[in-house]
Amino acid sequence: MTGGKKALVVRGGWDGHMPVETTDLFVPFLRDNGFDVQVSDSTAVYADESVMADVDLIVQVVTMSTIADDEFAGLQKAVLGGAGLAGWHGGIADAFRNTADYLHMIGGQFAHHAGKHPSERTGEQSDNYIPYTVHITEAGHEHPITQGIEDFDLVTEQYWVLSDEYNDVLATTTQEARDFDAWNRPVTAPAIWTRQWGQGRVFVSAPGHRLEVVESQPLRTIIERGLLWAAR
């Protein structure tokens, strides 16, 4: 089903985060909810005024990478004007590290993911898969994205996020201090948050490392709700 709403899916960056597979999971959902969906494998689309002028939702999964000045200007203009911006994990919270204004708009930057005990590491991605709990906040219990969802457990990368108080934090996660870590007390960081930026809404889920994470429940429902909430 198509309709008057327009969604732009922008994906790329580090392949380990499965940008194609994870975004493909949500394209049918968007179409079922009335969006015309355009998919781009390059951030160059952000500089295309004909695309960005009337986009209602931008779904971004582009880990690390860089963004050109005119591309960021197009993205920022769209969000300030009311387009929603949504994404998960490194695709939104660890993108364009060298562009300070992008980090300001997103409201949280990946800093670290705690790993297994050094003696258990093998050099694979799974070195950083640890069990942890996503705790829904008091605000999260009332928010349409996470309402009715209780705390849930994951075994995947646990993001330590640098953030500010402007975020509306719907869920948190706590990095415990272990005898081989550099920090000596538990640290709590946002796991799921929203942010109003100009006329636009920003939705971020820090969990979402690979396909098996974003398709698991209740995270899949949270992301689906987040996409609809963020859209203009």
VEXVO-287393 format. One record per residue: z negated, x negated, y of N, C-alpha, C, O, CB in turn. Coordinates in steps of 0.02 Angstrom, whole numbers, padded with zeros to 5 digits, always signed. Atoms other than C-alpha are relative to their C-alpha. Glycine has a CB too. Layout:
ZXYZXYZXYZXYZXY
...
This chain:
+00000-00043-00059+00000+00000+00000+00000-00044+00061-00036-00094+00064-00061+00048+00000
-00001+00037-00063+00041-00064+00173-00017+00048+00057-00015+00109+00049+00069-00033+00011
+00019-00042-00057-00012-00002+00342+00006-00039+00064+00043-00088+00068-00072+00026-00008
-00007+00030-00065-00035-00048+00523-00038-00064+00008-00025-00102+00055-00021+00048+00051
+00041+00060-00007-00162-00187+00494+00037-00060-00029+00074-00054-00078-00067+00009-00035
-00034+00060+00022-00101-00365+00475-00051-00055-00016-00096-00070+00024+00048-00025+00054
+00042+00056+00021-00187-00504+00379+00042-00062-00010+00097-00059-00037-00038+00018-00065
-00032+00065+00008-00139-00687+00384-00045-00043-00044-00102-00056-00026+00014-00034+00068
+00037+00044+00045-00196-00796+00238+00027-00071+00010+00087-00083-00001+00007+00023-00075
-00020+00070-00012-00192-00982+00281-00039-00043-00049-00100-00042-00049-00013-00021+00074
+00033+00038+00053-00228-01102+00139+00029-00069-00007+00086-00082+00011+00006+00037-00067
-00023+00068+00008-00218-01285+00098-00059-00047-00004-00114-00028-00023+00047-00021+00057
+00053+00050+00004-00318-01445+00109-00012-00023-00071+00034-00023-00112-00064+00028+00029
+00016+00030+00064-00408-01517-00040+00011+00049-00058-00016+00104-00057-00073-00024+00000
-00017-00044+00056-00340-01446-00203-00060+00017-00044-00059+00067-00080+00054-00032-00041
+00057-00012+00042-00509-01459-00288-00034+00067+00013-00069+00093-00030-00049-00054+00008
+00028-00065-00017-00562-01299-00198+00046+00057-00018+00032+00115-00001-00017+00002+00074
-00046-00051+00025-00415-01206-00274+00021+00050+00055+00011+00110+00046-00032+00038-00059
-00016-00045-00055-00350-01135-00108+00050+00054-00018+00046+00110+00007+00026-00039+00057
-00050-00050+00019-00202-01047-00189-00030+00052-00046-00023+00112-00035+00060-00033-00034
+00027-00047+00050-00294-00972-00337-00054+00045+00030-00056+00105+00015-00030-00039-00059
+00054-00041-00027-00445-00914-00237+00026+00051+00050+00003+00108+00051-00053-00044+00034
-00028-00049-00047-00344-00833-00098+00043+00052-00035+00043+00111-00016+00041-00035+00055
-00040-00049+00038-00225-00752-00223-00044+00055-00029-00021+00111-00038+00039-00035-00056
+00046-00049+00028-00377-00664-00295-00010+00059+00047-00019+00116+00025-00067-00032-00017
+00017-00051-00048-00404-00567-00134+00060+00034+00034+00052+00084+00069-00043-00029+00053
-00060-00031-00031-00224-00529-00080+00010+00071-00024+00023+00115+00018+00062-00042-00016
-00008-00071+00021-00210-00372-00190-00053+00046+00031-00038+00103+00048-00003+00005-00075
+00053-00040-00031-00377-00311-00122+00018+00017+00072+00010+00074+00093-00068-00038-00001
-00019-00014-00070-00315-00329+00057+00056+00051+00003+00055+00096+00044+00021-00065+00034
-00056-00048+00000-00153-00238+00017-00024+00070-00019-00001+00119+00010+00054-00023-00048
+00027-00065+00021-00249-00099-00070-00039+00033+00057-00047+00094+00058-00045-00007-00061
+00037-00026-00056-00349-00080+00091+00042+00005+00064+00015+00008+00119-00060-00043+00013
-00044-00017-00055-00198-00056+00201+00026-00057+00042+00053-00045+00096-00034+00045+00043
-00024+00057-00038-00156-00232+00258+00070-00021-00022+00085-00025-00081-00048-00058-00007
-00060+00040+00012+00016-00307+00272-00023-00073-00001-00053-00096+00047+00057+00012+00055
+00027+00067+00009-00021-00483+00209+00056-00052+00004+00106-00048-00031-00036-00006-00068
-00044+00058-00004+00069-00642+00260-00039-00061-00022-00096-00071-00002+00028-00010+00073
+00033+00060+00026+00027-00804+00170+00036-00062+00026+00097-00066+00025+00000+00000-00078
-00028+00062-00025+00051-00975+00246-00036-00059-00032-00097-00059-00038-00005-00004+00078
+00029+00061+00028+00024-01145+00166-00007-00055+00052-00014-00114+00035+00043-00024-00058
+00005+00049-00054+00015-01230+00335-00035+00031+00060-00024+00090+00076+00069-00026+00020
+00032-00023-00061-00094-01215+00490+00050+00004+00058+00031+00028+00112-00058-00045+00019
-00051-00006-00053+00068-01228+00592+00009+00072+00022+00029+00085+00079+00066-00029-00023
-00009-00071-00017+00072-01038+00587-00045+00021+00057-00030+00068+00093-00013+00044-00062
+00046-00017-00054-00075-01035+00707+00033-00009+00069+00012+00022+00118-00063-00042-00004
-00034+00012-00063+00043-01098+00843+00059+00047+00011+00093+00043+00062+00025-00072+00003
-00055-00047-00004+00168-00958+00811-00025+00064+00035-00058+00105+00004+00029+00017-00071
+00026-00057-00038+00134-00830+00948+00024+00066-00027-00011+00116-00020+00021-00007+00072
-00026-00063+00026+00242-00699+00865-00042+00025-00059-00046+00086-00071+00072-00008-00022
+00043-00019+00056+00125-00701+00714-00071+00015+00025-00101+00065+00004-00003-00055-00053
+00070-00004-00019-00041-00724+00802-00015+00055+00051-00073+00075+00059-00022-00066+00029
+00011-00048-00054-00016-00596+00941-00033+00064-00024-00072+00094+00013+00064+00016+00034
+00026-00065+00022-00059-00445+00834-00032-00003-00069-00037+00047-00104+00055+00051-00001
+00034+00006+00064-00148-00514+00680-00070+00030+00006-00104+00022+00056-00003-00075-00024
+00065-00032+00000-00305-00416+00634-00053-00039-00039-00112-00034-00026+00005+00069-00028
+00046+00038+00042-00381-00533+00504+00033-00065-00021+00090-00066-00043-00021+00041-00062
-00022+00066+00023-00363-00719+00469-00047-00021-00056-00107-00028-00045+00001-00052+00058
+00039+00026+00056-00421-00777+00298+00020-00073-00009+00077-00088-00026+00013+00042-00066
-00016+00072+00001-00432-00966+00299-00037-00036-00056-00098-00030-00062-00018-00032+00067
+00028+00044+00051-00460-01083+00152+00039-00066+00005+00086-00077-00032+00004+00031-00073
-00033+00065-00013-00410-01257+00215-00055-00053+00005-00084-00062+00059+00045+00002+00065
+00056+00047+00000-00536-01390+00165+00019-00066+00033+00074-00093+00022-00023-00013-00072
-00009+00063-00036-00554-01545+00274+00064+00005+00042+00070+00052+00081+00004-00061-00049
-00064-00003-00037-00380-01583+00348-00012-00009+00075-00068-00020+00097+00036+00066-00013
+00003+00002-00073-00341-01590+00533+00041+00059+00027+00082+00088-00009+00028-00068+00028
-00036-00055-00032-00275-01460+00654+00026-00025+00067-00011-00055+00106-00045+00064+00009
-00030+00021-00064-00156-01493+00799-00027+00041+00057-00051+00097+00047+00077+00006-00003
+00029-00034-00058-00209-01445+00974+00031+00069+00010-00005+00117+00024+00010-00042+00062
-00031-00065-00012-00080-01306+00990-00016+00049-00056-00018+00110-00045+00075-00008+00007
+00019-00044+00055-00127-01238+00818-00070+00028+00011-00081+00088+00003+00003-00038-00066
+00067-00026-00013-00311-01228+00861+00000+00047+00059-00036+00098+00058-00048-00058+00013
-00003-00045-00059-00270-01151+01030+00023+00069-00021-00003+00119+00004+00046-00029+00054
-00024-00065+00023-00174-01013+00942-00052+00037-00041-00060+00097-00034+00063-00009-00041
+00053-00031+00040-00315-00982+00817-00056+00025+00045-00079+00082+00038-00027-00051-00051
+00055-00019-00044-00448-00980+00952+00019+00060+00043-00022+00105+00053-00019-00059+00045
-00022-00056-00042-00347-00863+01063-00002+00065-00039-00023+00116-00012+00070-00013+00027
-00001-00060+00041-00325-00740+00920-00071+00026-00012-00083+00086-00006+00034-00014-00066
+00069-00022+00013-00511-00737+00878-00032+00026+00063-00065+00078+00062-00041-00058-00029
+00029-00023-00063-00565-00723+01059+00027+00069+00019-00008+00109+00050+00015-00050+00057
-00032-00064-00016-00444-00577+01075-00016+00056-00048+00004+00113-00036+00072-00009+00003
+00021-00053+00044-00518-00483+00929+00019-00006-00073-00002+00035-00113+00026+00062+00025
-00017+00010+00071-00443-00549+00768-00061-00025-00038-00100-00065-00011+00058-00050-00008
+00054+00024+00042-00567-00575+00627+00019-00066-00033+00078-00078-00047-00018+00052-00053
-00010+00064+00035-00587-00746+00545-00050-00003-00056-00110+00003-00045-00007-00061+00049
+00044-00001+00058-00656-00757+00369+00021-00053-00050+00079-00072-00053+00001+00070-00033
-00015+00048+00052-00668-00881+00228-00062-00020-00038-00116+00007-00026+00033-00062+00030
+00056+00021+00042-00777-00967+00102+00000-00075-00010+00052-00108-00009+00002+00036-00067
+00011+00069+00022-00848-01137+00059+00034-00049+00048+00037-00037+00109+00026-00010-00071
-00030+00051-00041-00758-01292+00122+00062+00022+00037+00083-00010+00085+00016-00059-00040
-00061-00024-00031-00605-01191+00167-00010+00025+00071+00038+00029+00110+00029+00055-00040
+00015-00020-00069-00693-01130+00324-00057-00040+00030-00057-00054+00090-00017+00075+00002
+00059+00035-00025-00858-01224+00337+00004-00076-00008-00043-00111+00010-00061+00025-00036
-00012+00072+00001-00786-01397+00303+00073-00014+00016+00106-00055-00016-00019-00031-00069
-00068+00009-00023-00620-01385+00393+00000-00033+00069-00044-00020+00110+00038+00068+00002
-00014+00027-00067-00555-01486+00541-00062-00032+00031-00081-00015+00087+00025+00056+00045
+00062+00031-00023-00709-01596+00559+00006-00033+00068-00044-00040+00104-00022-00051-00051
-00009+00036-00064-00634-01686+00709+00011+00046+00059+00020+00022+00115+00057-00048-00006
-00013-00047-00054-00610-01527+00811-00065+00037+00017-00082+00086-00016+00056+00051-00019
+00067-00026-00016-00777-01489+00894+00002+00074+00017-00044+00111-00001-00030-00039+00058
-00002-00070-00019-00721-01322+00966+00008+00046-00061-00014+00103-00060+00057+00012+00049
-00005-00039+00062-00676-01262+00791-00070+00007-00031-00089+00062-00051+00049-00033-00050
+00067-00002+00028-00850-01308+00728-00045+00047+00040-00087+00082+00012-00031-00070-00003
+00039-00043-00043-00925-01218+00877+00014+00073-00016-00032+00114-00017+00016-00015+00075
-00020-00069+00014-00828-01059+00836-00026+00024-00068-00046+00081-00075+00075+00006+00002
+00020-00019+00067-00874-01061+00651-00076+00006-00006-00101+00050-00040+00026-00050-00051
+00073-00005-00001-01059-01095+00679-00036-00034-00056-00098-00032-00058-00018+00070+00000
+00033+00036+00054-01094-01198+00524+00047-00052-00029+00106-00038-00039-00023+00048-00054
-00040+00055+00027-01032-01364+00456-00033-00028-00062-00092-00046-00061+00010-00055+00053
+00024+00032+00060-01051-01429+00280-00024-00071+00014+00011-00109+00048+00055-00001-00054
+00025+00068-00007-01159-01585+00276-00010-00035-00066-00004-00096-00070-00064+00000+00039
+00020+00032+00062-01205-01613+00094-00004+00053-00055-00016+00112-00041-00068-00036+00008
+00021-00041+00056-01220-01540-00079-00038-00044-00049-00014-00096-00071+00062+00034-00036
+00043+00039+00043-01362-01601-00186+00031-00003-00070+00061+00045-00094-00071+00031-00003
-00029+00009+00066-01311-01670-00355-00052-00001-00055-00112+00003-00043+00040-00063-00002
+00044+00008+00058-01382-01686-00528-00037-00067+00005-00023-00108+00049+00040+00004-00066
+00034+00064+00003-01501-01827-00570+00052-00055-00011+00099-00045-00050-00053-00001-00057
-00050+00053+00007-01405-01992-00555+00017-00018-00072+00073-00036-00088-00023-00062+00036
-00013+00018+00071-01424-02023-00742+00044+00051-00036+00069+00037-00090-00066-00006-00037
-00039-00053+00032-01331-01860-00779+00071+00004+00028+00111+00046+00005-00034+00066+00010
-00066-00006-00033-01178-01891-00670+00054-00038-00039+00042-00092-00067-00004-00027+00072
-00056+00028+00038-01008-01927-00747+00060-00016+00044+00111-00040+00018+00020+00048-00055
-00057+00012-00044-00896-01942-00594+00045+00061+00008+00098+00056+00040+00040-00057-00025
-00039-00061-00005-00831-01763-00608-00030+00046+00054-00086+00035+00078+00003+00037-00068
+00026-00049-00048-00848-01616-00486-00066+00029-00023-00110+00045+00018+00051+00056+00010
+00060-00031+00027-00981-01548-00601-00064-00040+00013-00119-00015+00002+00008+00011-00074
+00059+00039-00020-01097-01688-00544-00040+00037+00053-00101+00027+00059+00020-00069+00026
+00032-00036-00055-01136-01573-00397-00012+00074-00016-00028+00112+00029+00042-00006+00062
+00015-00068+00019-01156-01411-00495-00073+00004-00021-00093-00025-00072+00047+00025-00058
+00070-00007+00015-01339-01364-00493-00019+00074+00005+00014+00112+00041-00045-00043+00047
+00022-00070-00007-01431-01198-00517-00039+00011+00064-00082-00030+00082-00043+00020-00061
+00038-00018-00060-01493-01115-00359+00004+00074+00013+00045+00110-00017+00026-00040+00061
+00003-00071-00017-01534-00946-00284+00025+00012+00070+00008-00026+00116-00072+00026-00008
-00020-00024-00065-01450-00858-00140-00048+00057+00019-00050+00108-00016+00076+00025+00001
+00051-00047-00020-01586-00763-00047+00027+00044+00057+00046+00019+00110-00065-00036+00023
-00022-00047-00052-01535-00607+00051-00056+00005+00052-00114+00016+00035+00018+00070-00030
+00050-00003-00053-01623-00605+00220-00017+00073+00017+00016+00119-00008+00026-00036+00063
+00018-00067-00023-01708-00456+00301+00060+00032+00035+00075+00091+00025-00061-00001+00047
-00059-00026-00033-01555-00437+00412+00055+00016-00050+00093+00064-00042+00026-00050+00053
-00051-00011+00051-01444-00452+00259-00009+00064-00038+00040+00096-00058+00000-00057-00048
+00013-00063+00035-01528-00304+00176+00025+00060+00039+00036+00113+00010-00074+00007-00014
-00022-00055-00042-01472-00197+00323+00075-00005+00017+00104+00044+00041-00041+00002+00064
-00069+00011-00022-01298-00270+00351+00049+00029-00051+00038+00023-00111+00014-00075+00011
-00048-00030+00047-01146-00181+00276+00031-00049-00049+00054-00029-00102+00054+00033+00037
-00029+00049+00046-01085-00344+00197-00044-00011-00061-00019-00019-00116+00012-00066+00036
+00047+00017+00054-01241-00372+00092-00050+00055-00017-00094+00045-00058-00038-00063+00019
+00046-00055+00013-01330-00205+00094+00003+00020-00074+00057+00027-00103+00017+00061+00045
+00003-00020+00070-01388-00155-00080+00005-00057-00050+00002-00046-00110+00053+00049-00014
-00006+00059+00043-01368-00331-00149-00066-00038+00002-00094-00050+00056+00059-00046+00023
+00063+00038+00005-01521-00426-00210+00015-00074-00007+00072-00094-00015-00041+00025-00060
-00008+00072+00011-01551-00613-00224+00038-00012-00065+00029+00024-00114-00069-00035-00001
-00038+00015+00061-01434-00692-00350+00004-00075-00011-00002-00115+00035+00070+00030+00003
-00001+00070+00020-01417-00856-00444+00071-00023-00012+00114+00015-00034-00042-00010-00063
-00064+00032+00012-01270-00975-00453-00012-00069-00031-00066-00098-00024+00041-00006+00065
-00001+00070+00022-01231-01139-00541+00065-00029+00026+00117-00023-00005-00006-00008-00078
-00059+00027-00033-01110-01227-00424-00025-00045+00057-00085-00061+00060+00047+00057+00027
+00022+00040-00057-01112-01332-00265-00044+00042+00047-00028+00099+00063+00061-00027+00039
+00046-00032-00046-01257-01288-00152+00007-00034+00068-00012-00092+00076-00074-00005-00026
-00015+00030-00064-01207-01317+00028-00062-00006+00045-00099+00042+00056+00052+00040+00036
+00046+00013-00056-01325-01397+00153+00043+00006+00063+00089-00033+00073-00035-00073-00006
-00042-00017-00057-01256-01325+00315-00038-00015+00065-00095+00006+00073+00021+00074-00002
+00025+00009-00068-01286-01384+00493+00023+00060+00041+00082+00077+00041+00025-00068+00032
-00017-00063-00033-01294-01228+00601-00041+00009+00063-00081-00034+00081-00011+00059-00049
+00039-00015-00061-01364-01147+00757-00026+00072-00003-00009+00110-00048+00043-00010+00063
+00034-00064+00002-01466-00994+00800+00044+00059+00021+00022+00116+00018-00061-00003+00044
-00044-00054-00020-01316-00893+00861+00027+00039-00060+00050+00095-00053+00058-00026+00042
-00023-00034+00060-01269-00850+00682-00046+00059-00017-00106+00056-00007+00003-00049-00059
+00038-00053+00032-01323-00685+00606+00000-00017-00075+00050-00007-00109+00031+00072+00014
+00004+00027+00068-01383-00753+00439-00019+00057-00048-00071+00088-00042-00052-00058-00004
+00010-00054+00048-01367-00630+00295-00031-00026-00064-00062+00013-00101+00066+00033-00015
+00030+00029+00060-01421-00749+00157-00011-00074+00011+00025-00106+00050+00044+00012-00063
+00017+00071-00006-01499-00921+00141-00005-00031-00070-00006+00004-00121-00066-00010+00039
+00015+00037+00061-01522-01054+00009-00043-00060+00018-00035-00089+00072+00066-00022-00037
+00047+00054-00014-01656-01187-00003+00013-00059-00046+00014-00052-00107-00073+00023-00009
-00008+00063+00037-01625-01367-00056-00070-00027-00014-00106-00046+00032+00045-00052+00039
+00065+00027+00018-01778-01423-00150+00000-00076+00008+00052-00108+00003-00019+00020-00073
+00007+00073-00004-01843-01600-00126-00019-00027-00068-00069-00006-00097-00052-00020+00054
+00014+00031+00064-01836-01705-00284-00016-00074+00010-00002-00101+00063+00060+00009-00049
+00025+00068-00011-01905-01878-00312+00056-00051+00013+00042-00107+00035-00041-00022-00058
-00055+00046-00013-01731-01956-00301+00041+00018+00062+00092-00013+00075+00045-00003-00061
-00035-00021-00060-01676-01866-00142-00025-00038+00062-00080-00065+00062-00007+00075+00011
+00019+00033-00062-01679-01938+00034-00049+00041+00041-00088+00013+00080+00062-00016+00042
+00045-00043-00037-01772-01787+00105-00063+00012-00040-00062+00011-00102+00035+00067+00019
+00064-00004+00035-01954-01758+00065-00034+00067+00005-00093+00074-00012-00047-00052+00028
+00026-00068+00002-01978-01571+00091+00060+00048-00006+00116+00029+00012-00043+00016+00064
-00056-00048+00008-01873-01415+00053+00034+00015+00066+00002+00017+00119-00025+00064-00032
-00040-00015-00060-01734-01373+00176+00039+00064-00013+00076+00068-00062+00047-00060+00019
-00035-00063+00007-01667-01197+00200+00059+00002+00049+00052-00015+00107-00047+00060+00014
-00061-00003-00040-01489-01172+00263+00033+00069-00010+00022+00101-00061+00049-00057-00020
-00036-00063+00010-01379-01018+00291+00050-00007-00057+00084-00058-00064+00035+00020+00065
-00049-00003+00054-01274-00969+00140+00055+00050+00016+00113+00039-00002-00034+00019-00065
-00049-00050-00021-01187-00815+00210-00019+00021+00071-00076+00038+00084+00001+00063-00049
+00016-00018-00069-01173-00778+00395+00061+00030+00034+00118+00024+00012-00024-00061+00039
-00052-00027-00043-01076-00687+00529-00012-00026+00070-00065-00053+00086+00002+00078-00001
+00003+00027-00068-01041-00732+00709+00050+00038+00043+00107+00046+00023+00014-00078+00001
-00046-00032-00048-00967-00639+00856+00027-00054+00047-00012-00091+00077-00036+00057+00041
-00030+00052-00042-00844-00749+00950+00051+00033+00045+00105+00052+00023+00033-00057-00043
-00042-00040-00044-00768-00670+01104+00001+00072-00027-00051+00101-00038+00072-00030+00004
-00008-00067+00028-00699-00504+01040+00007-00002-00076+00011+00051-00107+00060+00034+00031
-00012+00006+00072-00679-00571+00863-00063-00010-00041-00115-00031-00015+00046-00057-00013
+00055+00009+00047-00791-00573+00712+00015-00056-00049+00072-00063-00072-00015+00066-00037
-00006+00055+00048-00820-00724+00600-00045+00014-00059-00103+00033-00051-00018-00069+00033
+00039-00008+00061-00877-00710+00419+00008-00063-00042+00063-00086-00054+00022+00063-00040
-00001+00061+00040-00925-00862+00314-00045+00008-00061-00102+00030-00055-00022-00060+00043
+00041+00007+00061-00984-00878+00134+00002-00073-00021+00054-00099-00038+00027+00046-00058
+00002+00069+00023-01042-01053+00092+00013-00006-00075+00049-00052-00095-00068-00031+00017
-00020+00002+00071-01035-01017-00097+00074+00018-00007+00100+00061+00029-00043+00049-00042
-00070-00014+00011-00857-01017-00162+00041-00060-00020+00100-00065-00003+00030+00031+00061
-00032+00065+00014-00815-01188-00232+00067+00006-00037+00115-00027-00019-00048-00042-00041
-00062-00008+00039-00685-01132-00360+00008+00073-00019-00034+00115-00003-00002-00045-00064
-00016-00069+00016-00605-00975-00430-00056+00035-00038-00072+00093-00023+00064+00002-00041
+00051-00033+00041-00742-00942-00557-00061+00020+00042-00100+00064+00022-00021-00045-00057
+00056-00018-00043-00869-00936-00415+00017+00061+00042-00022+00109+00044-00018-00060+00046
-00016-00057-00044-00778-00818-00295+00014+00064-00039+00007+00118-00012+00059-00017+00044
-00014-00061+00039-00731-00699-00436-00063+00026-00036-00060+00079-00067+00055-00013-00050
+00062-00022+00032-00911-00688-00499-00035+00052+00045-00027+00052+00106-00047-00060-00014
+00039-00049-00038-01023-00544-00448-00072-00024+00009-00100-00056-00035+00001+00068-00035
-00025-00045-00053-01100-00509-00328+00040-00035+00054+00057-00003+00104-00057+00035+00031
-00033+00036-00055-01010-00644-00227+00068+00031+00016+00086+00036+00075+00008-00073-00018
-00065-00030-00014-00840-00563-00248-00006+00061+00044+00033+00070+00091+00036+00018-00066
+00011-00059-00042-00906-00400-00176-00018-00019+00071+00005+00012+00118-00054+00044-00031
+00020+00022-00067-00987-00492-00031+00061-00025+00039+00069-00008+00098-00053-00056-00005
-00059+00025-00035-00824-00581+00012+00047+00058+00017+00073+00060+00073+00038-00052-00044
-00043-00057-00015-00723-00420-00002-00026+00041+00059+00011+00059+00104+00007+00044-00061
+00031-00036-00056-00844-00330+00113+00006-00041+00065+00019-00014+00118-00075+00015-00015
-00005+00043-00059-00842-00480+00231+00069+00000+00031+00076-00002+00092-00019-00071-00019
-00068-00003-00026-00653-00475+00246+00011+00064+00039+00039+00063+00094+00050-00005-00057
-00010-00064-00035-00654-00291+00292-00042+00004+00063-00019+00030+00114-00017+00059-00047
+00043-00001-00059-00800-00312+00411+00028-00042+00056+00025-00021+00114-00070-00025-00018
-00025+00045-00053-00719-00456+00504+00063+00026+00034+00075+00011+00092+00013-00069-00029
-00065-00020-00026-00551-00372+00528-00007+00041+00064-00056+00078+00073+00039+00041-00052
+00000-00035-00065-00511-00303+00700-00009+00076-00011-00011+00114+00037+00066-00013+00038
